[in-house]
Amino acid sequence: MVDVKLPRLGASMTDADIVEWLKRPGDRVQVDDELVRIESIKASDVVTAPVAGRPAEILAPAGDTVKVGAVLARIDEMA
């Protein structure tokens, strides 16, 4: 399993809101596929898949606010 973490997208970014999941557990993803839309105080962006595989679980549902570095989801590379 590979953890998908919330990256720091700006020097002052400390957290972000999870807006919408674009992939669901079981969907096939490739490297750099868009997984989730996020919104911070200064910007909206997407977090992409770091590896190919299938999302196994989502740990931060839409509506949650998460800190930079928090695990958002886990991707199963073997699936």
Steps between C-alpha positions, in 0.01 A plus 500: 500500500617850416378795706368804314582803716387859484794689348604853594399698191611839628744630759225609739268202447430309821175319415236455232137400461412181315254617233432196282645155440547439126592131541332243724636188669539233235541742207811446289748793517823581321786716621393867505126428462299757692370344823347777708415869479621708793465862601725703727473863604693614195424246227305208360697207364501123452708227658617239251584131530867438585480141367284282274253265665160519667399722791442260789362745756419867539601638839389862455144526367362804317431778746797421726777750569842333514851612587791498254659154510180323609420173323201553272476152348691179439564348157555128450770467234439127460133529405 
